[in-house]
Amino acid sequence: MSLALIGALVGLAFAIVEYLIFGALIAKAERRGDRGNGPKVLDAMRKAQLVVFPIIGWFVGPVFADVMGGT
């Protein structure tokens, strides 16, 4: 497996964890009756992270491995 693919998978794992955390925050805001733009922004952000984090990981993975002495 290439270092770029490993970085993308790690980025996806972080995105999934944050997706769940933001989902819990949105649910808590809805239970409180918050009707502002906050829950909508959090929902958009958590969906965007599912795409953005793996892309960032694709580029950062090889750089991080090179700095840490990987090949």
N, CA, C and O atoms as a printed pandas DataFrame, in Angstrom:
     atom_number atom_name residue_name chain_id  residue_number  x_coord  y_coord  z_coord
0              1         N          MET        A               1    0.847   -1.162    0.000
1              2        CA          MET        A               1    0.000    0.000    0.000
2              3         C          MET        A               1    0.903    1.239    0.000
3              4         O          MET        A               1    1.901    1.296    0.718
4              5         N          SER        A               2    0.542    2.197   -0.793
5              6        CA          SER        A               2    1.367    3.404   -0.896
6              7         C          SER        A               2    1.151    4.302    0.317
7              8         O          SER        A               2    0.133    4.223    1.004
8              9         N          LEU        A               3    2.132    5.149    0.553
9             10        CA          LEU        A               3    2.052    6.082    1.677
10            11         C          LEU        A               3    0.907    7.075    1.488
11            12         O          LEU        A               3    0.273    7.488    2.460
12            13         N          ALA        A               4    0.646    7.454    0.254
13            14        CA          ALA        A               4   -0.449    8.389   -0.015
14            15         C          ALA        A               4   -1.798    7.749    0.338
15            16         O          ALA        A               4   -2.667    8.400    0.918
16            17         N          LEU        A               5   -1.961    6.479   -0.015
17            18        CA          LEU        A               5   -3.212    5.794    0.296
18            19         C          LEU        A               5   -3.382    5.625    1.809
19            20         O          LEU        A               5   -4.487    5.774    2.331
20            21         N          ILE        A               6   -2.308    5.321    2.500
21            22        CA          ILE        A               6   -2.376    5.212    3.954
22            23         C          ILE        A               6   -2.782    6.557    4.553
23            24         O          ILE        A               6   -3.627    6.604    5.447
24            25         N          GLY        A               7   -2.193    7.645    4.072
25            26        CA          GLY        A               7   -2.562    8.975    4.550
26            27         C          GLY        A               7   -4.024    9.283    4.295
27            28         O          GLY        A               7   -4.693    9.868    5.147
28            29         N          ALA        A               8   -4.529    8.896    3.128
29            30        CA          ALA        A               8   -5.938    9.131    2.807
30            31         C          ALA        A               8   -6.848    8.320    3.715
31            32         O          ALA        A               8   -7.891    8.816    4.142
32            33         N          LEU        A               9   -6.476    7.087    4.017
33            34        CA          LEU        A               9   -7.293    6.266    4.906
34            35         C          LEU        A               9   -7.292    6.799    6.342
35            36         O          LEU        A               9   -8.312    6.758    7.030
36            37         N          VAL        A              10   -6.143    7.296    6.782
37            38        CA          VAL        A              10   -6.088    7.910    8.113
38            39         C          VAL        A              10   -6.957    9.171    8.138
39            40         O          VAL        A              10   -7.673    9.413    9.110
40            41         N          GLY        A              11   -6.894    9.965    7.082
41            42        CA          GLY        A              11   -7.742   11.150    6.987
42            43         C          GLY        A              11   -9.216   10.782    7.003
43            44         O          GLY        A              11  -10.025   11.466    7.631
44            45         N          LEU        A              12   -9.567    9.704    6.313
45            46        CA          LEU        A              12  -10.962    9.245    6.309
46            47         C          LEU        A              12  -11.386    8.784    7.694
47            48         O          LEU        A              12  -12.516    9.040    8.112
48            49         N          ALA        A              13  -10.497    8.110    8.408
49            50        CA          ALA        A              13  -10.822    7.666    9.766
50            51         C          ALA        A              13  -11.093    8.867   10.677
51            52         O          ALA        A              13  -12.054    8.862   11.447
52            53         N          PHE        A              14  -10.245    9.894   10.587
53            54        CA          PHE        A              14  -10.482   11.100   11.378
54            55         C          PHE        A              14  -11.794   11.762   10.980
55            56         O          PHE        A              14  -12.527   12.255   11.837
56            57         N          ALA        A              15  -12.093   11.777    9.692
57            58        CA          ALA        A              15  -13.329   12.401    9.225
58            59         C          ALA        A              15  -14.555   11.660    9.752
59            60         O          ALA        A              15  -15.551   12.286   10.112
60            61         N          ILE        A              16  -14.488   10.344    9.797
61            62        CA          ILE        A              16  -15.622    9.561   10.298
62            63         C          ILE        A              16  -15.846    9.827   11.781
63            64         O          ILE        A              16  -16.984    9.966   12.231
64            65         N          VAL        A              17  -14.749    9.897   12.538
65            66        CA          VAL        A              17  -14.878   10.183   13.972
66            67         C          VAL        A              17  -15.494   11.566   14.180
67            68         O          VAL        A              17  -16.397   11.723   15.002
68            69         N          GLU        A              18  -15.017   12.557   13.450
69            70        CA          GLU        A              18  -15.575   13.903   13.598
70            71         C          GLU        A              18  -17.008   13.977   13.082
71            72         O          GLU        A              18  -17.804   14.762   13.598
72            73         N          TYR        A              19  -17.353   13.180   12.080
73            74        CA          TYR        A              19  -18.724   13.122   11.593
74            75         C          TYR        A              19  -19.657   12.692   12.717
75            76         O          TYR        A              19  -20.732   13.264   12.897
76            77         N          LEU        A              20  -19.238   11.680   13.472
77            78        CA          LEU        A              20  -20.052   11.195   14.574
78            79         C          LEU        A              20  -20.127   12.215   15.711
79            80         O          LEU        A              20  -21.186   12.409   16.307
80            81         N          ILE        A              21  -19.001   12.866   16.008
81            82        CA          ILE        A              21  -18.990   13.869   17.078
82            83         C          ILE        A              21  -19.898   15.046   16.721
83            84         O          ILE        A              21  -20.690   15.497   17.549
84            85         N          PHE        A              22  -19.779   15.541   15.487
85            86        CA          PHE        A              22  -20.640   16.652   15.073
86            87         C          PHE        A              22  -22.098   16.231   15.022
87            88         O          PHE        A              22  -22.983   17.042   15.295
88            89         N          GLY        A              23  -22.363   14.979   14.679
89            90        CA          GLY        A              23  -23.740   14.479   14.705
90            91         C          GLY        A              23  -24.328   14.526   16.107
91            92         O          GLY        A              23  -25.497   14.868   16.290
92            93         N          ALA        A              24  -23.502   14.175   17.103
93            94        CA          ALA        A              24  -23.964   14.250   18.491
94            95         C          ALA        A              24  -24.217   15.701   18.902
95            96         O          ALA        A              24  -25.186   15.988   19.604
96            97         N          LEU        A              25  -23.350   16.613   18.468
97            98        CA          LEU        A              25  -23.556   18.031   18.782
98            99         C          LEU        A              25  -24.825   18.575   18.133
99           100         O          LEU        A              25  -25.558   19.353   18.744
100          101         N          ILE        A              26  -25.078   18.166   16.905
101          102        CA          ILE        A              26  -26.286   18.610   16.209
102          103         C          ILE        A              26  -27.531   18.069   16.912
103          104         O          ILE        A              26  -28.514   18.789   17.089
104          105         N          ALA        A              27  -27.484   16.801   17.307
105          106        CA          ALA        A              27  -28.627   16.214   18.006
106          107         C          ALA        A              27  -28.880   16.925   19.332
107          108         O          ALA        A              27  -30.029   17.155   19.709
108          109         N          LYS        A              28  -27.807   17.270   20.033
109          110        CA          LYS        A              28  -27.961   17.988   21.299
110          111         C          LYS        A              28  -28.570   19.370   21.071
111          112         O          LYS        A              28  -29.420   19.808   21.847
112          113         N          ALA        A              29  -28.142   20.056   20.018
113          114        CA          ALA        A              29  -28.694   21.375   19.705
114          115         C          ALA        A              29  -30.162   21.277   19.330
115          116         O          ALA        A              29  -30.953   22.147   19.692
116          117         N          GLU        A              30  -30.536   20.223   18.605
117          118        CA          GLU        A              30  -31.938   20.046   18.227
118          119         C          GLU        A              30  -32.807   19.729   19.440
119          120         O          GLU        A              30  -33.956   20.165   19.510
120          121         N          ARG        A              31  -32.264   18.972   20.397
121          122        CA          ARG        A              31  -33.020   18.685   21.619
122          123         C          ARG        A              31  -33.242   19.950   22.444
123          124         O          ARG        A              31  -34.269   20.100   23.106
124          125         N          ARG        A              32  -32.263   20.861   22.396
125          126        CA          ARG        A              32  -32.400   22.130   23.117
126          127         C          ARG        A              32  -33.369   23.069   22.414
127          128         O          ARG        A              32  -33.852   24.029   23.015
128          129         N          GLY        A              33  -33.653   22.800   21.159
129          130        CA          GLY        A              33  -34.554   23.655   20.401
130          131         C          GLY        A              33  -33.831   24.781   19.680
131          132         O          GLY        A              33  -34.451   25.787   19.334
132          133         N          ASP        A              34  -32.542   24.632   19.448
133          134        CA          ASP        A              34  -31.771   25.665   18.750
134          135         C          ASP        A              34  -32.193   25.698   17.287
135          136         O          ASP        A              34  -32.115   24.690   16.585
136          137         N          ARG        A              35  -32.642   26.867   16.834
137          138        CA          ARG        A              35  -33.120   26.995   15.466
138          139         C          ARG        A              35  -32.260   27.936   14.634
139          140         O          ARG        A              35  -32.681   28.376   13.564
140          141         N          GLY        A              36  -31.086   28.241   15.102
141          142        CA          GLY        A              36  -30.199   29.146   14.367
142          143         C          GLY        A              36  -29.476   28.436   13.242
143          144         O          GLY        A              36  -29.825   27.318   12.863
144          145         N          ASN        A              37  -28.474   29.098   12.719
145          146        CA          ASN        A              37  -27.688   28.533   11.622
146          147         C          ASN        A              37  -26.609   27.569   12.106
147          148         O          ASN        A              37  -25.988   26.889   11.289
148          149         N          GLY        A              38  -26.375   27.497   13.402
149          150        CA          GLY        A              38  -25.316   26.648   13.939
150          151         C          GLY        A              38  -25.418   25.190   13.530
151          152         O          GLY        A              38  -24.455   24.647   12.989
152          153         N          PRO        A              39  -26.555   24.529   13.767
153          154        CA          PRO        A              39  -26.668   23.122   13.369
154          155         C          PRO        A              39  -26.535   22.904   11.859
155          156         O          PRO        A              39  -26.005   21.884   11.418
156          157         N          LYS        A              40  -27.015   23.859   11.078
157          158        CA          LYS        A              40  -26.893   23.727    9.618
158          159         C          LYS        A              40  -25.429   23.821    9.183
159          160         O          LYS        A              40  -24.985   23.084    8.302
160          161         N          VAL        A              41  -24.698   24.721    9.801
161          162        CA          VAL        A              41  -23.279   24.885    9.474
162          163         C          VAL        A              41  -22.495   23.655    9.902
163          164         O          VAL        A              41  -21.635   23.176    9.161
164          165         N          LEU        A              42  -22.786   23.138   11.094
165          166        CA          LEU        A              42  -22.108   21.930   11.558
166          167         C          LEU        A              42  -22.394   20.745   10.638
167          168         O          LEU        A              42  -21.501   19.942   10.369
168          169         N          ASP        A              43  -23.611   20.631   10.161
169          170        CA          ASP        A              43  -23.959   19.533    9.265
170          171         C          ASP        A              43  -23.205   19.652    7.939
171          172         O          ASP        A              43  -22.704   18.660    7.412
172          173         N          ALA        A              44  -23.130   20.864    7.410
173          174        CA          ALA        A              44  -22.388   21.067    6.163
174          175         C          ALA        A              44  -20.898   20.791    6.364
175          176         O          ALA        A              44  -20.244   20.210    5.498
176          177         N          MET        A              45  -20.372   21.210    7.507
177          178        CA          MET        A              45  -18.954   21.011    7.780
178          179         C          MET        A              45  -18.624   19.524    7.927
179          180         O          MET        A              45  -17.598   19.065    7.424
180          181         N          ARG        A              46  -19.476   18.778    8.603
181          182        CA          ARG        A              46  -19.160   17.365    8.803
182          183         C          ARG        A              46  -19.244   16.586    7.497
183          184         O          ARG        A              46  -18.524   15.604    7.317
184          185         N          LYS        A              47  -20.107   17.007    6.592
185          186        CA          LYS        A              47  -20.169   16.345    5.288
186          187         C          LYS        A              47  -18.974   16.711    4.422
187          188         O          LYS        A              47  -18.459   15.871    3.684
188          189         N          ALA        A              48  -18.529   17.964    4.507
189          190        CA          ALA        A              48  -17.361   18.391    3.730
190          191         C          ALA        A              48  -16.091   17.704    4.216
191          192         O          ALA        A              48  -15.192   17.422    3.424
192          193         N          GLN        A              49  -16.015   17.436    5.515
193          194        CA          GLN        A              49  -14.823   16.791    6.062
194          195         C          GLN        A              49  -14.637   15.380    5.531
195          196         O          GLN        A              49  -13.505   14.904    5.443
196          197         N          LEU        A              50  -15.716   14.703    5.177
197          198        CA          LEU        A              50  -15.598   13.361    4.615
198          199         C          LEU        A              50  -14.863   13.362    3.286
199          200         O          LEU        A              50  -14.323   12.336    2.872
200          201         N          VAL        A              51  -14.838   14.496    2.623
201          202        CA          VAL        A              51  -14.129   14.623    1.350
202          203         C          VAL        A              51  -12.762   15.272    1.545
203          204         O          VAL        A              51  -11.772   14.839    0.956
204          205         N          VAL        A              52  -12.715   16.307    2.372
205          206        CA          VAL        A              52  -11.503   17.115    2.499
206          207         C          VAL        A              52  -10.394   16.379    3.259
207          208         O          VAL        A              52   -9.238   16.418    2.840
208          209         N          PHE        A              53  -10.726   15.712    4.367
209          210        CA          PHE        A              53   -9.697   15.068    5.180
210          211         C          PHE        A              53   -8.935   13.982    4.412
211          212         O          PHE        A              53   -7.708   13.940    4.509
212          213         N          PRO        A              54   -9.603   13.103    3.655
213          214        CA          PRO        A              54   -8.813   12.129    2.881
214          215         C          PRO        A              54   -7.917   12.782    1.816
215          216         O          PRO        A              54   -6.825   12.288    1.536
216          217         N          ILE        A              55   -8.374   13.875    1.233
217          218        CA          ILE        A              55   -7.531   14.567    0.242
218          219         C          ILE        A              55   -6.300   15.153    0.915
219          220         O          ILE        A              55   -5.191   15.047    0.392
220          221         N          ILE        A              56   -6.494   15.769    2.070
221          222        CA          ILE        A              56   -5.349   16.300    2.808
222          223         C          ILE        A              56   -4.414   15.160    3.209
223          224         O          ILE        A              56   -3.195   15.284    3.088
224          225         N          GLY        A              57   -4.979   14.056    3.682
225          226        CA          GLY        A              57   -4.171   12.903    4.071
226          227         C          GLY        A              57   -3.380   12.321    2.915
227          228         O          GLY        A              57   -2.269   11.826    3.109
228          229         N          TRP        A              58   -3.941   12.377    1.713
229          230        CA          TRP        A              58   -3.260   11.870    0.523
230          231         C          TRP        A              58   -1.926   12.598    0.305
231          232         O          TRP        A              58   -0.932   11.992   -0.093
232          233         N          PHE        A              59   -1.927   13.900    0.573
233          234        CA          PHE        A              59   -0.716   14.685    0.363
234          235         C          PHE        A              59    0.186   14.721    1.597
235          236         O          PHE        A              59    1.410   14.754    1.468
236          237         N          VAL        A              60   -0.402   14.716    2.776
237          238        CA          VAL        A              60    0.384   14.835    4.000
238          239         C          VAL        A              60    1.020   13.487    4.398
239          240         O          VAL        A              60    2.092   13.468    5.002
240          241         N          GLY        A              61    0.381   12.391    4.073
241          242        CA          GLY        A              61    0.891   11.065    4.447
242          243         C          GLY        A              61    2.321   10.822    3.998
243          244         O          GLY        A              61    3.156   10.479    4.835
244          245         N          PRO        A              62    2.646   10.979    2.731
245          246        CA          PRO        A              62    4.033   10.763    2.306
246          247         C          PRO        A              62    5.025   11.758    2.917
247          248         O          PRO        A              62    6.168   11.399    3.199
248          249         N          VAL        A              63    4.596   12.993    3.118
249          250        CA          VAL        A              63    5.470   13.986    3.713
250          251         C          VAL        A              63    5.763   13.610    5.166
251          252         O          VAL        A              63    6.911   13.666    5.608
252          253         N          PHE        A              64    4.733   13.232    5.897
253          254        CA          PHE        A              64    4.894   12.844    7.288
254          255         C          PHE        A              64    5.780   11.600    7.413
255          256         O          PHE        A              64    6.636   11.537    8.295
256          257         N          ALA        A              65    5.578   10.613    6.538
257          258        CA          ALA        A              65    6.396    9.403    6.570
258          259         C          ALA        A              65    7.854    9.719    6.251
259          260         O          ALA        A              65    8.759    9.125    6.839
260          261         N          ASP        A              66    8.089   10.639    5.334
261          262        CA          ASP        A              66    9.455   11.004    4.979
262          263         C          ASP        A              66   10.149   11.708    6.147
263          264         O          ASP        A              66   11.323   11.454    6.416
264          265         N          VAL        A              67    9.437   12.575    6.829
265          266        CA          VAL        A              67   10.005   13.291    7.972
266          267         C          VAL        A              67   10.317   12.314    9.117
267          268         O          VAL        A              67   11.311   12.476    9.824
268          269         N          MET        A              68    9.455   11.298    9.290
269          270        CA          MET        A              68    9.650   10.338   10.373
270          271         C          MET        A              68   10.633    9.233   10.001
271          272         O          MET        A              68   10.870    8.334   10.808
272          273         N          GLY        A              69   11.209    9.275    8.804
273          274        CA          GLY        A              69   12.215    8.292    8.403
274          275         C          GLY        A              69   11.665    7.112    7.633
275          276         O          GLY        A              69   12.371    6.120    7.453
276          277         N          GLY        A              70   10.431    7.186    7.173
277          278        CA          GLY        A              70    9.837    6.111    6.393
278          279         C          GLY        A              70   10.297    6.182    4.936
279          280         O          GLY        A              70   10.980    7.121    4.528
280          281         N          THR        A              71    9.910    5.177    4.172
281          282        CA          THR        A              71   10.286    5.175    2.758
282          283         C          THR        A              71    9.068    5.267    1.878
283          284         O          THR        A              71    9.191    5.279    0.653
